[in-house]
Each structure stands twice: as structure tokens, then as C-alpha cells.
Amino acid sequence: MLFIEVICVKSINYKEGIVITATELKKNLGKYMKCVEQQTDVVITKNGRKFARLTPYVTDIEQYFTVRENALDYQYGGKKVSYEEFMEIYEKSTLRMELINGEIHLLASPSIHHQEILGRLHLIYNEYFTGKKCRVFLAPFDVHFKKKEIKDPDVMQPDILVACDLENNVTEKGRYMGTPTLVLEILSESTRSKDMIDKLNTYMLSGVKEYWIIDTKNENILIYNFEDYEIDRFKSFEKGQIASSIVFKGLSVQVEELFSDLI
């Protein structure tokens, strides 16, 4: 029994469970059934592709929803698809998801800190743009980012976006198909790398002019300005400073006030 437990622990991928080939399963079925008994999923591959999963049987409703969430992540999370395939999946799904570099990313529910900061920023942005041509939108709001010299767009939901090209860029179904002038993302531990690397690249290559990154961990604001599909300027604003937009003169945020007295 100790040998089986060691195998289960050493082989586990904490996102998926144990990943083995169909041949390995046939040779050691009993061993992997023991792993399943120990509440460890076993993912089976054939010709290098994942095609089946052994998962513990559950009767408790709370366990059911946990397993269902993991299964959805396995089904969609990290899957490579075309833009057309993504839209077909998206139209039939109730899940929030993004398409970045041909890969599907499921979106988790935001934290209370995230939402409190988002609310404060929306008030500032909305007050600034009241009566102006450009409009402010909050997530969830799909944007189809058409990157320079890349066929398939990315589909993402920035936390805040400022659109100044609404005329002739809204479909009959009410979908926005233009390019925002400014986008803003609030970092979380699960999205930190994606927001600071993948999304930055997408925004830069799609013609966005300014990208705000709200870093809740370090309590600062990063602002990138793009010109001719390259980074033109970059600045970090710390506590005691005022983060100011280059594109929209007068749009500014007191960094310390943004992060003060959070729940």
C-alpha cells in the first residue's frame, strides 16, 4: 500500500492528476485504480493526446461541483483552437473564457479586492469621460483584438476599456468589433503572468495606445504606451504618486488612495 501511495504522489500533476499512456494503464490497472481510490484523477493519453480520465466517484453535491469545475478546466483550459472553433464553443457555453494566441483560458470569479479596486477605478474613469466621445466599459465585455500580421484575433475581456471608435464598429447583435484606445487589467495571482506578458503583447500588436496594469500585490500602477505596434513609453507609479495617462490628459489616479482601506 505504501508503494502505491508513493507512486500516486510522485506522478501527480496538481492541475490534472496523474498523466499516463493507455499502454501503461493496461499494464498496471490495479495500481492506478488504487490512485483513484485515493481521490487522485488519472488522465490517459493515446498517441500523445489526452483522451480519457479516471476520476473518483462522488455522491456529495459539493464534491460534484468541484469535480465538474476541474473537468471543465481539463476540457477547455489550455486547449488550442482556431478563432472560428473558439467562437463556436463560446456561443454554446455559459463559461467566461478568453482566446489568447490560439489557446482557451477559463476566467475565474474575481476576488473582493479585485472588485473593490475595479469599482473605484470605474468611478474615476466614468467621471472623466462623461460628456466625451469615448466610452468606458467594464468586464465581462468581449473584445476581438486583431493583431498585426496574425490571421486569428484574440478574444479577451479587459477589466476596463475605453473605446473611441464605436461608430461603425458595433454589430447588429451589439458586439463591439473595434480596437480600444486604452485597456486596464487588475492583476491577480492566477493571471499575473498572462496579463503582464501575453496580454501586453496582444494589446501592443492590435493597435491599443495605452495599457494600465494595476498590481495589487505591490500596490503600484504600471502604464505602457504603444506607438507603431511597439512600446514607446513605460512608467511605474508608486504610493505617494499620481498615475497619469499620456493619451488622455487629465485622467489620473492617486495610487495610495486606490489601495487604501480595502476590505
N, C-alpha and C positions, 0 to 999 in steps of 0.2 A: 504493500500500500504506500509506503514511504517513497518508493521508486516512482510510482505513478504520479504522486504529488509533485515531485521534483521535475518530472517531465512536463507537467502542465504549467508550472511556474516558469521554467526556463524557456519554454516555447512560445509563451503568450505574447501577442501584440496587443497592448492595452486598449487600442481603438477597435480592433476587430475580433480578438480572441486568438486561438491557435490557427495558423495557416499551414495546411499540408496538401500534398498531392493525393489524387484518387488512389494511386498505387500504394502510397504509404497507409492510407485508410484501410485498404483491403488487407494489408499485411498485419496491421496492429489495431483492428477494430475494437477489441476489448479494452485496450489501453485508452483510446480516445473516447470511448463510451464512459469510462471512469472520469475522464476530464469533464465531460458534460454533466455527470452526476455532481461534480464539484462546482457547478454553476459557471463553467467556462465554455464559451462558444468555440466551435471548431469549423473553420472555413475550408472548403475543399476546392482545389484547383485542378483543371484539366487542360493540358497543352498551354500552361502558363496563364490561364484565365480563371478567375473565380466564378464558380457556377452553382455552388450549393453551400448550405450552412446547417450544422447540427447545433441545436440550441436547447437549453434546459426547458422542460415542460413546466408551465406555470399555471397556477389556479388563482392566485391572489391578484386582484384587479390592479393594485399599484405596480406589482411586478410586470403585469401585462403591458402597461403603458411604457415602462422603462424599456422592456424588450422591443416594443413596437418602435420607439424612438431610435434605438440602436439599429434596428433593421432598416429603417428609412435612411439613416445615415450611410449604412452599407450599400443600400440600393442606389442612392443618388450622390452622396458626398464623394467628391474626388473623381466622379465619372467624366470621361472625355466624350464630348458630343459636338455636333455642328450647331450653328445658330438655329437652323430650322428644327433640328431634333430637340433642342432646348425649349424652343417656343411651344412645340407640341406637348412636351412633358409639363411645362409651366401652365399651359392653358387648362390641363386636366387635373392639376394638383392644387391642394389647399395650403401647401407649404410655402414659406418665403424662401426664395433661393436667388442666387446670382450666377451669372456665367462670366468667368474670368479666364482668358486665354484658353477657351475651349473646355474648361473644367467647371463642373457644377459645385457650388458651395452653398450648403444649407445655412440659413441665418437663425441664430438662437434668439430667444427673447432677451431684450436689453435689461441691464441691472437698474436698480432705483437711482444710483449715482448718475448713470448714463442719461436717464430720462430727466432728472432734475437739471443737469447741465444743459441738455437739449432744450428744455423749456426756457431757461434763462437766455440762451443764445437766440432762440426764435423771437423772443420779445424784442431783443436788441435789433435783430435783422429786420423784423417786421416794421418796427418804428422807423428805421432808416429808409426803407423802400416804399413806405406809404406815400401814394401820390406820384410815384415814379413809374417809368415804363417797365422796368424789370420786376419780376415777381419772385417771391420766396416760397419754396415748397419743402415739406418735411417727409421723411421716410415713414411708411413704405410708399415709394414713388419711383417707378421703373424709368430708367434712362438707358437708351441704346447708344453706346459710345462707339462711334465709327473711327477706328484707329488708322492713321496714315499708312498706306500701302499694305494693309491687312484686310483680307476679304471679310471675315466674320466679325461682327461687332461684339463687344462685351455688353452684358446687361447687368446693371448694378443699381443699388438703391442708396445713394449718399444720404447721410443723416440730415443734411440741409443742402439745398442747391438754389442758386439764383439764375433764373432763365430770363434772358433779354431778347430772345428770338421766337417768341410764342406765335407770332403771326406767320401763317403758312406752315407751321411745324407741329400742329395738333391735328390728329386724325379724326375721322367721324366718330370713332369709338372713344375719343377723349384721351388718346395716348400722345404723350409728348415725344417727338422724334428729332428734336433739335439738339444743340450742344450747350450745356450750361456755361455761363461765364465764370461762375465761382461754385466750387463744391466744398463741403466741410464734412469731416469724419471725426467721430469721437472714439478714441482707441479703447479697446478692452484687451484683456489677456489673450482671448481666443482669436482676435482679429488684428493684433498689433503688427505682425509681420506682413500680413496681406495688405493692410491699409498703408503701410509705410513703403512697401516695395511694389507689389503688383498693381494696386490701385493708382499709386503715384504715376507709374509708367503709362497706364491706360489713360488717365486724365491728361497727361502731357501729350501723348500721341493723338488724342482725339480733338485737340484744339481748345481745351479748357484754359482759361487765362490765369486763374488763381485757385490754390488748394490750401485750405486751412486744416491742420491736424491738431485736435485737442488731446493732449497727452494727460490723462487723468492720474497716471502713476507718478509722473514727475511734476505734475501741476504746472505745465507750461503750454504755450501755443506755438506751433511751427507754421510758417506761411511760405509757400512756394509760389513763385510767379513764373509763368511759361511764356516764351516768345519763339515763334517759328519752330514749334514742337520740341523745344529744348528748355532746360531750366535756365532762366535768366537771372533770378534773384532767389535768395533763401535767407530767412531770418528766424531766430528763436526769441520768443518773448517770455520773460520770467516774471515771478511775483514782484510787484512794485513797478512794473512796466505796463504800457498800453499797447496792445496788439492792434496795428492799424493796417487797413487794406491799401494796396497800391492802386488797384483798379478802380475802387470806389472811394473817392476822397471823403473823409469824414466818418466812414464806417470803422468803428473801433470798439475794443473790449478791454476793460480793466481786468488784467489777469487775476489779481488777488481776489477781487470781488466775485469772479466767476467760480472760483473754487472754495469760497468761504462758506461756513455754516451748512455744509452738506449733511444730509441725514446719514 
